[in-house]
Amino acid sequence: QQQVKQSPQSLIVQKGGISIINCAYENTAFDYFPWYQQFPGKGPALLIAIRPDVSEKKEGRFTISFNKSAKQFSLHIMDSQPGDSATYFCAASRYTGNQFYFGTGTSLTVIP
Amino acid sequence: KAGVTQTPRYLIKTRGQQVTLSCSPISGHRSVSWYQQTPGQGLQFLFEYFSETQRNKGNFPGRFSGRQFSNSRSEMNVSTLELGDSALYLCASSSAPMGSEKTQYFGPGTRLLVL
């Protein structure tokens, strides 16, 4: 059973556009929601993360929007650049332990 | 600080063999988690070790095992390899297992191919 559902599976965006990736979860015990970026041949790298006590967190061109009542969160990449082309994973974890549940990933391609 | 290192980076084995993968966490990190990444299943949690104790285990058969040493380095072992075990195996380290940001830092992975 997929604990975290991620969409879309792939995304093509023009340079300068906004990329939006969505995730949904069921387990209300989750209290930490990171986004990871993975380039081919590399391990995932933490991009940005949010806790459920805030509805939005922004770091540079990357913003997480969090809707606790809907159990959804999303990643917005503003002014998307070709260098942002990568696979993005959302994840969630419970307050105990370090077990992360990952979404299935979104392959983002930014066209120059 | 040096990042998470994994050895070897690439490995080719045949069915029925066993394999041992190694992970060295970031200096000072005591939590090490292992994940299997495949195109079809994505990232799946294998297990987590903290201070040499396994704290969490994912839904994988007993052929997958691991351990952590006193210096926090970790190894995972897969016995009786099957074709379906072909995957990228990722190790992630964290400074703390609970009550904190729980930020995980991933290594580059070990690409295992089972023939």
Backbone of each chain as ProteinMPNN parsed JSONL, in Angstrom:
{"seq_chain_A": "QQQVKQSPQSLIVQKGGISIINCAYENTAFDYFPWYQQFPGKGPALLIAIRPDVSEKKEGRFTISFNKSAKQFSLHIMDSQPGDSATYFCAASRYTGNQFYFGTGTSLTVIP", "coords_chain_A": {"N_chain_A": [[0.855, -1.193, 0.0], [0.643, 2.125, -0.964], [1.905, 4.644, 0.902], [2.325, 7.295, 0.516], [1.182, 9.245, -2.02], [2.049, 10.371, -5.203], [1.962, 12.85, -7.726], [2.335, 14.66, -10.858], [3.503, 11.773, -12.749], [5.374, 12.41, -14.646], [6.661, 15.497, -15.941], [6.704, 18.265, -18.025], [8.094, 21.349, -18.545], [8.298, 24.723, -19.628], [11.227, 26.755, -19.782], [11.502, 29.148, -17.232], [8.929, 28.868, -16.434], [6.394, 27.643, -14.076], [6.776, 24.846, -12.046], [4.821, 22.291, -10.745], [4.327, 19.91, -8.304], [2.521, 17.348, -6.791], [1.558, 15.823, -3.676], [-0.007, 13.353, -1.624], [-1.147, 12.085, 1.502], [-2.072, 9.562, 3.934], [-1.71, 8.807, 6.59], [-2.133, 10.288, 9.616], [-0.265, 10.531, 11.551], [2.112, 11.249, 10.489], [4.67, 13.666, 10.53], [6.614, 15.1, 9.32], [7.742, 16.371, 6.329], [9.584, 16.013, 3.706], [11.138, 17.087, 0.621], [12.877, 15.638, -2.031], [15.544, 15.841, -4.388], [16.729, 14.246, -7.223], [19.388, 13.504, -9.279], [20.42, 11.803, -12.286], [22.316, 8.895, -11.586], [23.021, 9.698, -9.096], [22.503, 9.926, -5.502], [19.41, 10.714, -3.782], [18.902, 14.139, -2.868], [18.288, 16.312, -0.189], [15.905, 18.822, -0.615], [13.987, 20.675, 0.357], [12.004, 21.012, 3.301], [9.075, 20.512, 5.372], [7.149, 21.107, 8.351], [4.047, 20.152, 9.929], [2.985, 22.352, 11.269], [3.07, 24.699, 9.898], [1.854, 26.375, 6.947], [3.119, 26.966, 4.652], [6.333, 27.016, 3.143], [9.216, 28.628, 2.083], [12.078, 28.536, 0.062], [14.302, 30.162, -1.638], [13.76, 29.594, -5.01], [12.068, 27.533, -4.536], [9.111, 26.278, -3.124], [7.133, 24.904, -0.566], [3.821, 23.979, -0.214], [1.418, 23.337, 2.227], [-1.347, 21.465, 3.211], [-3.015, 20.669, 5.828], [-5.568, 19.721, 6.59], [-6.531, 18.567, 4.282], [-4.656, 16.709, 3.912], [-2.503, 16.978, 2.135], [0.328, 17.985, 0.215], [2.502, 20.128, -1.616], [5.011, 20.824, -4.085], [6.365, 23.707, -5.39], [8.119, 24.989, -8.056], [9.486, 27.852, -8.901], [10.143, 29.978, -11.743], [11.387, 27.992, -13.397], [14.309, 26.2, -14.37], [16.559, 24.783, -16.866], [18.511, 23.328, -15.484], [17.102, 22.368, -13.361], [16.005, 20.064, -14.144], [15.295, 16.894, -13.253], [14.604, 14.096, -11.073], [12.008, 14.232, -8.769], [11.165, 13.604, -5.437], [8.639, 13.24, -3.049], [8.255, 12.838, 0.472], [7.411, 11.315, 3.634], [7.345, 11.146, 7.181], [6.966, 9.541, 10.417], [6.672, 10.784, 13.817], [8.167, 9.223, 15.45], [11.082, 7.296, 15.11], [12.969, 6.716, 12.07], [11.889, 6.068, 9.669], [11.142, 6.622, 6.454], [8.585, 7.308, 4.128], [8.278, 7.191, 0.754], [7.122, 9.014, -2.108], [6.337, 8.037, -5.492], [7.849, 9.407, -7.274], [8.606, 12.117, -9.536], [9.4, 12.867, -12.751], [10.978, 15.584, -13.895], [11.257, 17.72, -16.628], [12.781, 20.488, -17.924], [12.358, 22.618, -20.494], [14.515, 24.445, -22.598]], "CA_chain_A": [[0.0, 0.0, 0.0], [1.446, 3.327, -1.077], [1.555, 5.551, 1.988], [2.395, 8.65, -0.029], [0.862, 9.214, -3.446], [2.664, 11.521, -5.854], [1.588, 13.089, -9.13], [2.262, 13.647, -11.916], [4.66, 10.894, -12.896], [6.342, 13.185, -15.404], [6.248, 16.879, -16.112], [7.545, 19.048, -18.938], [7.817, 22.761, -18.306], [9.173, 25.659, -20.345], [12.116, 27.573, -18.96], [10.834, 30.321, -16.683], [7.59, 28.5, -15.975], [6.234, 27.108, -12.722], [6.587, 23.4, -11.963], [4.047, 21.951, -9.547], [4.249, 18.473, -8.035], [1.6, 17.161, -5.673], [1.605, 14.585, -2.903], [-1.077, 13.159, -0.658], [-0.845, 11.034, 2.46], [-3.222, 9.137, 4.724], [-1.377, 8.628, 8.001], [-2.085, 11.574, 10.315], [0.886, 10.543, 12.462], [3.261, 11.84, 9.793], [4.867, 15.042, 10.985], [7.775, 15.697, 8.657], [7.486, 16.167, 4.908], [10.686, 16.548, 2.893], [11.206, 16.867, -0.821], [14.225, 15.302, -2.464], [15.851, 15.993, -5.803], [17.704, 13.234, -7.599], [19.926, 13.537, -10.633], [20.855, 10.458, -12.705], [23.585, 8.423, -11.053], [23.266, 10.266, -7.767], [21.476, 9.673, -4.509], [18.523, 11.863, -3.551], [19.415, 15.216, -2.017], [17.212, 17.083, 0.419], [15.666, 20.112, -1.251], [13.255, 21.524, 1.278], [11.123, 20.19, 4.127], [8.1, 21.283, 6.117], [6.437, 20.465, 9.445], [2.62, 20.457, 9.754], [2.519, 23.541, 11.99], [3.058, 25.837, 8.983], [1.148, 26.041, 5.714], [3.969, 27.231, 3.506], [7.741, 27.284, 3.426], [9.86, 29.036, 0.833], [13.533, 28.639, 0.054], [14.686, 30.538, -2.992], [12.705, 29.375, -6.006], [11.305, 26.352, -4.144], [8.104, 26.52, -2.1], [6.225, 23.815, -0.202], [2.517, 24.35, 0.321], [0.946, 22.212, 3.037], [-2.754, 21.543, 3.595], [-3.149, 19.608, 6.823], [-6.923, 19.15, 6.593], [-6.67, 17.741, 3.08], [-3.528, 15.773, 3.921], [-1.819, 17.144, 0.855], [1.384, 18.983, 0.164], [2.982, 20.264, -2.982], [6.259, 21.547, -4.342], [6.315, 24.65, -6.496], [9.418, 25.49, -8.487], [9.274, 29.072, -9.67], [11.195, 30.308, -12.717], [12.07, 26.721, -13.635], [15.494, 26.263, -15.216], [16.972, 23.461, -17.366], [19.267, 22.653, -14.43], [16.161, 21.761, -12.415], [15.572, 18.784, -14.71], [15.688, 15.839, -12.314], [13.452, 13.407, -10.497], [11.664, 14.783, -7.462], [10.427, 12.69, -4.568], [8.141, 13.701, -1.769], [8.358, 11.805, 1.489], [6.771, 11.618, 4.904], [7.78, 10.254, 8.254], [6.286, 9.678, 11.711], [7.489, 11.481, 14.811], [9.107, 8.264, 16.03], [11.796, 6.523, 14.117], [13.508, 7.402, 10.913], [11.38, 5.41, 8.476], [10.53, 7.537, 5.518], [7.772, 6.746, 3.066], [8.497, 8.042, -0.403], [6.272, 8.969, -3.282], [6.924, 7.273, -6.591], [8.754, 10.254, -8.029], [8.166, 12.884, -10.7], [10.509, 13.232, -13.628], [10.773, 16.941, -14.409], [12.101, 18.18, -17.722], [12.588, 21.904, -18.212], [12.792, 22.855, -21.869], [15.087, 25.793, -22.743]], "C_chain_A": [[0.892, 1.245, 0.0], [1.005, 4.324, -0.014], [1.536, 7.001, 1.522], [2.186, 8.55, -1.537], [1.327, 10.503, -4.099], [2.207, 11.615, -7.3], [2.094, 14.458, -9.574], [3.523, 12.784, -11.948], [5.765, 11.602, -13.672], [5.765, 14.553, -15.72], [7.232, 17.576, -17.04], [7.128, 20.505, -18.822], [8.794, 23.604, -19.132], [10.047, 26.414, -19.346], [11.397, 28.85, -18.528], [9.439, 30.041, -16.152], [7.584, 27.982, -14.551], [5.991, 25.602, -12.802], [5.856, 23.107, -10.662], [3.925, 20.441, -9.433], [3.446, 18.297, -6.757], [1.785, 15.818, -4.978], [0.458, 14.55, -1.906], [-0.709, 12.002, 0.251], [-2.085, 10.706, 3.269], [-2.941, 9.141, 6.226], [-1.217, 9.973, 8.714], [-0.944, 11.645, 11.326], [2.136, 11.11, 11.795], [3.423, 13.286, 10.24], [6.072, 15.722, 10.35], [7.693, 15.346, 7.19], [8.603, 16.81, 4.09], [10.465, 16.298, 1.407], [12.668, 16.628, -1.176], [14.33, 15.477, -3.976], [16.928, 14.966, -6.146], [18.09, 13.377, -9.06], [20.397, 12.128, -10.992], [22.226, 10.097, -12.136], [23.93, 8.947, -9.674], [22.192, 9.819, -6.799], [20.593, 10.896, -4.351], [19.165, 12.877, -2.619], [18.244, 16.018, -1.482], [17.128, 18.464, -0.204], [15.062, 21.094, -0.261], [12.315, 20.623, 2.073], [10.197, 21.092, 4.938], [7.528, 20.448, 7.251], [4.976, 20.901, 9.362], [2.12, 21.693, 10.502], [2.566, 24.81, 11.132], [2.417, 25.407, 7.675], [2.012, 26.265, 4.475], [5.401, 27.482, 3.968], [8.43, 27.56, 2.102], [11.358, 29.101, 1.023], [13.961, 28.909, -1.386], [13.533, 30.351, -3.956], [11.787, 28.213, -5.638], [10.369, 26.667, -2.98], [7.323, 25.242, -1.854], [4.943, 24.452, 0.318], [1.947, 23.128, 1.028], [-0.491, 22.446, 3.456], [-3.045, 20.372, 4.53], [-4.519, 18.948, 6.768], [-7.134, 18.227, 5.395], [-5.611, 16.657, 3.01], [-2.815, 15.782, 2.569], [-0.696, 18.165, 1.005], [1.97, 18.991, -1.244], [4.277, 21.066, -3.034], [6.044, 22.435, -5.557], [7.737, 25.104, -6.806], [9.154, 26.684, -9.4], [10.438, 29.293, -10.637], [12.043, 29.062, -13.016], [13.201, 26.867, -14.66], [15.863, 24.867, -15.725], [17.758, 22.657, -16.334], [18.395, 22.028, -13.357], [15.673, 20.408, -12.912], [16.152, 17.645, -13.886], [14.425, 15.088, -11.918], [13.238, 13.923, -9.081], [10.807, 13.785, -6.691], [9.891, 13.456, -3.359], [8.259, 12.536, -0.789], [7.642, 12.262, 2.75], [7.296, 10.648, 5.945], [6.964, 10.514, 9.51], [7.236, 10.308, 12.727], [8.445, 10.529, 15.519], [9.825, 7.542, 14.902], [12.228, 7.332, 12.925], [13.016, 6.775, 9.624], [10.63, 6.408, 7.631], [9.739, 6.763, 4.481], [7.849, 7.714, 1.891], [7.378, 7.916, -1.426], [7.027, 8.276, -4.4], [7.799, 8.115, -7.512], [8.099, 10.936, -9.219], [9.392, 13.273, -11.507], [10.197, 14.578, -14.269], [11.772, 17.243, -15.512], [11.771, 19.634, -18.001], [13.207, 22.188, -19.579], [13.319, 24.285, -22.014], [14.215, 26.709, -23.6]], "O_chain_A": [[1.774, 1.397, 0.846], [-0.133, 4.794, -0.027], [0.813, 7.831, 2.073], [2.924, 7.855, -2.235], [1.036, 11.596, -3.613], [2.082, 10.611, -8.002], [2.266, 15.341, -8.734], [4.49, 13.059, -11.238], [6.949, 11.417, -13.389], [4.549, 14.743, -15.762], [8.446, 17.484, -16.857], [5.955, 20.846, -18.981], [9.957, 23.241, -19.308], [9.641, 26.672, -18.212], [10.773, 29.538, -19.336], [8.84, 30.89, -15.491], [8.626, 27.891, -13.901], [5.113, 25.142, -13.532], [6.228, 23.615, -9.603], [3.471, 19.775, -10.364], [3.66, 19.0, -5.77], [2.123, 14.815, -5.606], [0.013, 15.584, -1.409], [-0.044, 11.055, -0.17], [-3.042, 11.48, 3.29], [-3.822, 9.441, 7.031], [-0.27, 10.711, 8.442], [-0.685, 12.705, 11.895], [3.114, 11.418, 12.475], [2.45, 14.037, 10.323], [6.498, 16.789, 10.791], [7.587, 14.173, 6.83], [8.569, 18.01, 3.817], [9.707, 15.415, 1.007], [13.568, 17.316, -0.694], [13.369, 15.294, -4.723], [17.924, 14.841, -5.433], [17.243, 13.373, -9.953], [20.736, 11.345, -10.106], [23.168, 10.887, -12.196], [25.007, 8.671, -9.147], [21.111, 9.388, -7.203], [20.98, 11.997, -4.742], [19.886, 12.512, -1.69], [17.323, 16.363, -2.222], [18.122, 19.182, -0.312], [15.566, 22.201, -0.071], [11.879, 19.586, 1.574], [10.486, 22.267, 5.163], [7.429, 19.226, 7.138], [4.693, 21.943, 8.769], [0.947, 22.047, 10.381], [2.15, 25.877, 11.584], [2.429, 24.226, 7.327], [1.674, 25.808, 3.383], [5.647, 28.069, 5.021], [8.256, 26.829, 1.127], [11.852, 29.645, 2.011], [13.979, 28.013, -2.229], [12.447, 30.89, -3.743], [10.826, 27.937, -6.357], [10.783, 27.249, -1.978], [6.899, 24.571, -2.795], [4.97, 25.339, 1.171], [1.987, 22.018, 0.496], [-0.821, 23.502, 3.996], [-3.286, 19.247, 4.093], [-4.616, 17.727, 6.89], [-7.839, 17.223, 5.495], [-5.664, 15.785, 2.143], [-2.567, 14.742, 1.959], [-0.773, 19.084, 1.821], [1.934, 17.99, -1.959], [4.581, 21.866, -2.149], [5.602, 21.978, -6.612], [8.465, 25.548, -5.918], [8.664, 26.537, -10.52], [11.562, 28.858, -10.388], [13.268, 29.092, -12.896], [13.065, 27.559, -15.67], [15.518, 23.87, -15.089], [17.675, 21.429, -16.315], [18.878, 21.249, -12.535], [14.999, 19.684, -12.18], [17.368, 17.463, -13.836], [13.325, 15.405, -12.37], [14.182, 14.034, -8.298], [9.859, 13.207, -7.222], [10.616, 14.225, -2.729], [8.352, 11.379, -1.2], [7.314, 13.438, 2.909], [7.64, 9.504, 5.649], [6.348, 11.57, 9.655], [8.448, 10.354, 12.517], [9.425, 10.968, 16.122], [9.233, 7.222, 13.871], [11.883, 8.507, 12.798], [13.655, 6.929, 8.584], [9.614, 6.965, 8.044], [10.162, 5.705, 4.015], [7.53, 8.896, 2.017], [6.772, 6.857, -1.587], [8.212, 7.967, -4.268], [8.421, 7.584, -8.432], [7.167, 10.409, -9.826], [10.305, 13.927, -11.002], [9.276, 14.699, -15.077], [12.976, 17.045, -15.351], [10.622, 19.976, -18.28], [14.409, 22.022, -19.787], [12.651, 25.234, -21.603], [14.562, 27.871, -23.813]]}, "seq_chain_B": "KAGVTQTPRYLIKTRGQQVTLSCSPISGHRSVSWYQQTPGQGLQFLFEYFSETQRNKGNFPGRFSGRQFSNSRSEMNVSTLELGDSALYLCASSSAPMGSEKTQYFGPGTRLLVL", "coords_chain_B": {"N_chain_B": [[32.5, 18.725, 5.88], [32.808, 15.285, 5.022], [30.634, 13.543, 2.786], [28.063, 10.991, 2.773], [29.351, 7.844, 2.167], [29.449, 5.097, -0.062], [30.246, 1.749, -0.722], [30.714, -1.199, -2.736], [30.482, 0.898, -5.717], [29.35, -0.195, -7.965], [28.128, -3.401, -8.826], [28.143, -6.726, -9.906], [26.431, -9.684, -9.804], [25.564, -13.187, -9.658], [22.575, -15.174, -9.748], [21.624, -16.649, -6.668], [23.978, -16.164, -5.368], [25.562, -14.332, -2.666], [25.686, -10.982, -1.295], [27.473, -8.194, 0.019], [27.067, -4.943, 1.086], [28.471, -1.744, 1.762], [28.377, 1.067, 3.968], [29.361, 4.272, 4.905], [28.584, 6.623, 7.23], [27.949, 10.194, 7.492], [30.338, 11.957, 9.385], [29.828, 11.772, 12.838], [27.148, 11.249, 12.643], [24.688, 8.989, 13.765], [22.628, 7.468, 12.972], [21.646, 5.216, 10.52], [20.096, 4.466, 7.533], [18.702, 2.181, 5.171], [17.777, 1.86, 1.754], [15.972, 0.52, -1.004], [15.999, 1.135, -4.4], [14.075, 1.001, -7.228], [12.961, 1.128, -10.649], [10.273, 0.397, -10.886], [9.139, 0.175, -8.294], [10.042, 2.351, -6.915], [11.456, 4.195, -4.185], [12.115, 2.202, -1.5], [11.916, 1.455, 1.89], [14.32, -0.297, 3.732], [15.729, -0.965, 6.236], [16.584, 0.511, 9.437], [19.277, 1.616, 11.407], [20.436, 2.508, 14.6], [22.859, 3.516, 16.785], [23.998, 0.914, 16.721], [21.802, -0.732, 16.886], [18.991, -2.264, 15.412], [16.28, -0.393, 14.524], [14.029, -0.004, 13.001], [12.269, -1.834, 10.496], [11.682, -2.59, 7.163], [9.324, -3.987, 4.79], [10.629, -6.461, 3.758], [12.017, -9.613, 2.637], [13.642, -12.092, 4.787], [16.085, -12.519, 3.664], [17.372, -10.22, 3.346], [19.509, -8.415, 5.279], [21.138, -6.584, 7.917], [23.682, -4.649, 9.608], [25.196, -2.637, 12.157], [28.137, -0.993, 13.058], [30.296, -0.1, 15.843], [31.46, 2.294, 15.152], [29.551, 3.514, 13.706], [29.455, 2.874, 11.033], [27.867, 0.961, 8.484], [26.635, -2.146, 7.254], [24.941, -3.937, 4.704], [23.468, -7.024, 3.871], [22.662, -9.3, 1.351], [21.344, -12.363, 0.849], [21.299, -15.374, -1.13], [20.72, -14.366, -3.833], [18.278, -12.96, -6.026], [16.887, -12.393, -9.318], [15.204, -10.201, -9.177], [16.32, -8.627, -7.264], [17.972, -6.829, -8.331], [18.908, -3.561, -8.331], [19.185, -0.115, -7.228], [20.881, 0.48, -4.349], [20.513, 2.41, -1.626], [22.01, 4.293, 0.927], [21.377, 6.169, 3.827], [22.202, 8.749, 6.084], [21.7, 10.134, 9.363], [21.616, 12.579, 11.937], [20.092, 12.173, 14.162], [17.483, 10.048, 15.366], [14.884, 10.673, 16.186], [12.545, 13.209, 17.318], [13.595, 15.497, 16.188], [14.771, 17.39, 13.355], [15.24, 15.332, 11.657], [16.632, 15.116, 9.276], [17.734, 13.457, 6.436], [20.639, 12.335, 4.852], [21.669, 11.278, 1.794], [23.722, 8.726, 0.341], [25.595, 8.028, -2.729], [24.789, 5.587, -3.629], [24.741, 2.026, -4.332], [24.917, 0.245, -7.208], [23.405, -2.643, -7.999], [23.516, -5.482, -9.962], [21.912, -8.367, -10.83], [22.498, -11.344, -12.378]], "CA_chain_B": [[32.388, 17.31, 6.252], [32.612, 14.37, 3.911], [29.277, 13.035, 2.722], [27.862, 9.562, 2.954], [30.049, 7.077, 1.144], [28.984, 3.722, -0.215], [31.116, 0.91, -1.535], [31.228, -0.622, -3.971], [29.479, 1.675, -6.444], [28.705, -1.092, -8.914], [28.34, -4.798, -8.471], [27.425, -7.706, -10.715], [26.404, -10.999, -9.164], [24.662, -14.143, -10.281], [21.517, -15.695, -8.869], [22.053, -17.588, -5.657], [25.123, -15.651, -4.605], [25.23, -13.332, -1.655], [26.432, -9.746, -1.489], [27.557, -7.29, 1.172], [27.269, -3.552, 0.709], [28.978, -0.983, 2.9], [27.996, 2.486, 4.04], [29.991, 5.077, 5.955], [27.758, 7.829, 7.366], [28.62, 11.46, 7.773], [30.963, 11.932, 10.704], [28.953, 12.243, 13.909], [25.803, 10.695, 12.468], [24.583, 7.676, 14.367], [21.506, 6.74, 12.37], [21.855, 4.815, 9.123], [18.954, 3.773, 6.938], [18.946, 1.603, 3.853], [16.638, 1.869, 0.853], [16.105, -0.087, -2.312], [15.332, 1.949, -5.404], [13.863, 0.371, -8.527], [12.05, 1.936, -11.481], [8.878, 0.042, -10.693], [8.681, 0.345, -6.912], [10.544, 3.583, -6.325], [12.316, 4.061, -3.002], [11.479, 1.412, -0.451], [12.708, 1.379, 3.111], [14.76, -1.639, 4.137], [15.863, -0.947, 7.701], [17.311, 1.625, 10.034], [20.083, 1.314, 12.575], [20.87, 3.623, 15.423], [23.715, 3.012, 17.867], [24.21, -0.535, 16.536], [20.548, -1.459, 17.072], [18.002, -2.081, 14.357], [15.101, 0.245, 15.118], [12.883, -0.17, 12.111], [12.516, -2.765, 9.4], [10.655, -2.538, 6.137], [8.669, -5.229, 4.41], [11.494, -7.229, 2.869], [12.253, -10.95, 3.183], [14.769, -12.258, 5.691], [17.357, -12.585, 2.921], [17.975, -8.89, 3.494], [19.884, -8.182, 6.667], [22.122, -5.515, 8.056], [24.252, -4.444, 10.932], [25.906, -1.369, 12.321], [29.294, -1.142, 13.924], [30.418, 0.925, 16.89], [31.845, 3.576, 14.539], [28.357, 3.886, 12.945], [29.462, 2.302, 9.683], [26.839, -0.069, 8.383], [26.666, -3.067, 6.124], [23.747, -4.735, 4.464], [23.761, -8.278, 3.209], [21.55, -9.972, 0.679], [21.733, -13.738, 0.562], [20.54, -16.079, -2.166], [20.257, -13.3, -4.717], [17.297, -13.213, -7.072], [16.95, -11.376, -10.383], [14.456, -9.029, -8.732], [17.106, -7.831, -6.31], [18.707, -5.822, -9.097], [18.391, -2.256, -7.899], [20.133, 0.821, -6.628], [20.738, 0.425, -2.9], [20.903, 3.7, -1.074], [22.213, 4.438, 2.354], [21.171, 7.544, 4.27], [22.56, 8.932, 7.487], [21.036, 11.223, 10.057], [22.242, 12.801, 13.241], [19.212, 11.753, 15.253], [16.354, 9.278, 14.857], [13.556, 11.162, 16.548], [12.491, 14.456, 18.051], [14.432, 16.53, 15.566], [14.447, 17.574, 11.942], [15.347, 14.022, 10.994], [17.138, 15.273, 7.912], [18.536, 12.339, 5.973], [21.583, 12.622, 3.78], [21.857, 10.044, 1.047], [24.921, 8.449, -0.415], [25.369, 7.882, -4.163], [24.185, 4.296, -3.9], [25.432, 0.896, -4.953], [24.091, -0.331, -8.268], [23.554, -4.093, -8.008], [22.901, -6.182, -11.09], [21.903, -9.809, -10.613], [22.314, -12.036, -13.663]], "C_chain_B": [[32.218, 16.467, 5.003], [31.182, 13.848, 3.969], [29.215, 11.556, 3.021], [28.572, 8.828, 1.821], [29.552, 5.642, 1.145], [29.961, 2.968, -1.113], [30.551, -0.501, -1.616], [30.161, 0.205, -4.67], [28.695, 0.804, -7.419], [29.09, -2.533, -8.584], [27.521, -5.676, -9.406], [27.56, -9.056, -10.041], [25.49, -11.918, -9.958], [23.664, -14.654, -9.254], [22.087, -16.71, -7.89], [23.241, -17.124, -4.827], [24.634, -14.732, -3.499], [26.118, -12.111, -1.867], [26.402, -8.92, -0.207], [27.899, -5.897, 0.679], [27.654, -2.768, 1.959], [28.586, 0.485, 2.812], [28.736, 3.149, 5.193], [29.211, 6.378, 6.072], [28.612, 9.072, 7.531], [29.162, 11.411, 9.2], [30.024, 12.529, 11.76], [27.524, 11.738, 13.794], [25.749, 9.279, 13.013], [23.439, 6.842, 13.796], [21.822, 6.46, 10.907], [20.627, 4.043, 8.666], [19.341, 3.265, 5.559], [17.648, 1.583, 3.058], [16.994, 1.121, -0.421], [15.354, 0.78, -3.303], [15.285, 1.2, -6.727], [12.902, 1.222, -9.33], [10.58, 1.645, -11.188], [8.336, 0.354, -9.311], [9.149, 1.643, -6.266], [11.474, 3.292, -5.158], [11.566, 3.309, -1.917], [12.438, 1.225, 0.708], [13.037, -0.062, 3.46], [14.856, -1.75, 5.655], [16.677, 0.261, 8.136], [18.055, 1.154, 11.269], [20.457, 2.594, 13.295], [21.642, 3.044, 16.598], [23.751, 1.488, 17.877], [22.946, -1.366, 16.709], [19.603, -1.198, 15.898], [16.717, -1.547, 14.973], [13.849, 0.057, 14.277], [13.257, -1.123, 10.991], [11.354, -2.663, 8.426], [10.163, -3.927, 5.792], [9.486, -5.974, 3.354], [11.744, -8.595, 3.484], [13.52, -11.007, 4.022], [16.116, -12.376, 4.994], [18.113, -11.25, 3.022], [18.27, -8.67, 4.984], [20.928, -7.072, 6.731], [22.721, -5.518, 9.439], [24.953, -3.092, 10.95], [27.013, -1.579, 13.338], [29.391, 0.031, 14.901], [30.841, 2.283, 16.328], [30.745, 4.108, 13.625], [28.364, 3.407, 11.496], [28.465, 1.151, 9.643], [27.077, -0.938, 7.154], [25.285, -3.667, 5.945], [24.135, -5.935, 3.612], [22.501, -8.811, 2.549], [22.031, -11.372, 0.325], [20.835, -14.314, -0.524], [19.895, -15.089, -3.143], [19.279, -13.798, -5.769], [17.395, -12.096, -8.109], [16.285, -10.075, -9.934], [15.19, -8.169, -7.719], [17.958, -6.786, -7.02], [18.098, -4.457, -8.811], [19.549, -1.356, -7.513], [19.878, 0.786, -5.123], [21.353, 1.678, -2.3], [21.01, 3.64, 0.433], [22.008, 5.91, 2.703], [21.56, 7.66, 5.731], [21.877, 10.165, 8.048], [21.664, 11.366, 11.427], [21.395, 12.273, 14.38], [18.005, 11.027, 14.683], [14.991, 9.859, 15.172], [13.649, 12.492, 17.276], [13.332, 15.563, 17.469], [14.005, 16.686, 14.115], [14.503, 16.274, 11.157], [15.805, 14.161, 9.546], [18.025, 14.099, 7.558], [19.409, 12.778, 4.815], [21.921, 11.309, 3.088], [23.239, 9.949, 0.423], [24.586, 8.263, -1.882], [24.766, 6.539, -4.551], [25.15, 3.262, -4.453], [24.479, 0.29, -5.966], [24.391, -1.822, -8.341], [22.81, -4.677, -9.203], [23.037, -7.675, -10.835], [21.588, -10.504, -11.939], [21.913, -13.488, -13.464]], "O_chain_B": [[31.566, 16.881, 4.044], [30.592, 13.725, 5.043], [30.191, 10.95, 3.463], [28.401, 9.167, 0.65], [29.274, 5.054, 2.19], [30.432, 3.488, -2.125], [29.955, -0.967, -0.644], [29.013, 0.201, -4.226], [27.513, 1.044, -7.665], [30.198, -2.83, -8.136], [26.349, -5.401, -9.664], [28.665, -9.511, -9.745], [24.736, -11.47, -10.822], [23.891, -14.571, -8.047], [22.931, -17.529, -8.25], [23.481, -17.624, -3.728], [23.451, -14.403, -3.414], [27.156, -12.184, -2.524], [25.43, -8.949, 0.548], [28.875, -5.691, -0.041], [27.22, -3.085, 3.067], [28.479, 1.059, 1.728], [28.735, 2.647, 6.317], [29.173, 7.16, 5.122], [29.831, 9.0, 7.688], [28.513, 10.885, 10.104], [29.501, 13.632, 11.598], [26.769, 11.798, 14.764], [26.641, 8.469, 12.761], [23.305, 5.657, 14.104], [22.214, 7.355, 10.158], [20.181, 3.1, 9.319], [20.189, 3.841, 4.878], [16.571, 1.329, 3.597], [18.147, 1.091, -0.853], [14.195, 1.125, -3.073], [16.317, 0.815, -7.276], [12.107, 1.966, -8.756], [9.742, 2.546, -11.238], [7.181, 0.758, -9.179], [8.691, 1.991, -5.177], [12.182, 2.285, -5.139], [10.502, 3.74, -1.472], [13.607, 0.884, 0.529], [12.166, -0.931, 3.484], [14.143, -2.538, 6.276], [17.345, 0.925, 7.344], [17.526, 0.388, 12.074], [20.752, 3.618, 12.679], [21.137, 2.182, 17.318], [23.558, 0.858, 18.917], [23.016, -2.595, 16.68], [19.44, -0.062, 15.454], [16.134, -2.185, 15.849], [12.741, -0.029, 14.806], [14.418, -1.207, 10.59], [10.19, -2.651, 8.825], [10.54, -4.914, 6.425], [9.071, -6.094, 2.202], [11.695, -8.743, 4.705], [14.356, -10.105, 3.982], [17.162, -12.341, 5.64], [19.324, -11.181, 2.81], [17.373, -8.737, 5.826], [21.514, -6.684, 5.72], [22.323, -6.284, 10.317], [25.255, -2.5, 9.914], [26.833, -2.261, 14.347], [28.663, 1.017, 14.79], [30.607, 3.313, 16.961], [30.972, 5.043, 12.857], [27.351, 3.531, 10.807], [28.251, 0.459, 10.638], [27.648, -0.498, 6.156], [24.553, -3.877, 6.912], [25.014, -5.859, 2.753], [21.414, -8.772, 3.126], [23.005, -11.539, -0.409], [19.75, -13.799, -0.793], [18.671, -15.005, -3.246], [19.422, -14.888, -6.322], [17.908, -11.011, -7.834], [16.747, -8.985, -10.27], [14.717, -7.091, -7.36], [18.594, -5.954, -6.373], [16.906, -4.24, -9.028], [20.71, -1.764, -7.476], [18.758, 1.043, -4.682], [22.543, 1.955, -2.451], [20.198, 3.014, 1.113], [22.423, 6.793, 1.953], [21.276, 6.764, 6.526], [21.526, 11.098, 7.327], [22.175, 10.404, 12.001], [21.917, 11.958, 15.45], [17.548, 11.377, 13.595], [14.025, 9.555, 14.473], [14.707, 12.856, 17.79], [13.74, 16.476, 18.186], [12.971, 16.155, 13.709], [13.874, 16.148, 10.106], [15.389, 13.382, 8.688], [18.96, 13.778, 8.291], [18.97, 13.498, 3.918], [22.394, 10.36, 3.714], [23.84, 10.951, 0.033], [23.416, 8.33, -2.257], [24.287, 6.371, -5.672], [26.221, 3.585, -4.966], [23.372, -0.126, -5.625], [25.498, -2.221, -8.703], [21.631, -4.398, -9.419], [24.142, -8.185, -10.648], [20.539, -10.273, -12.54], [21.718, -14.213, -14.439]]}, "name": "protein", "num_of_chains": 2, "seq": "QQQVKQSPQSLIVQKGGISIINCAYENTAFDYFPWYQQFPGKGPALLIAIRPDVSEKKEGRFTISFNKSAKQFSLHIMDSQPGDSATYFCAASRYTGNQFYFGTGTSLTVIPKAGVTQTPRYLIKTRGQQVTLSCSPISGHRSVSWYQQTPGQGLQFLFEYFSETQRNKGNFPGRFSGRQFSNSRSEMNVSTLELGDSALYLCASSSAPMGSEKTQYFGPGTRLLVL"}
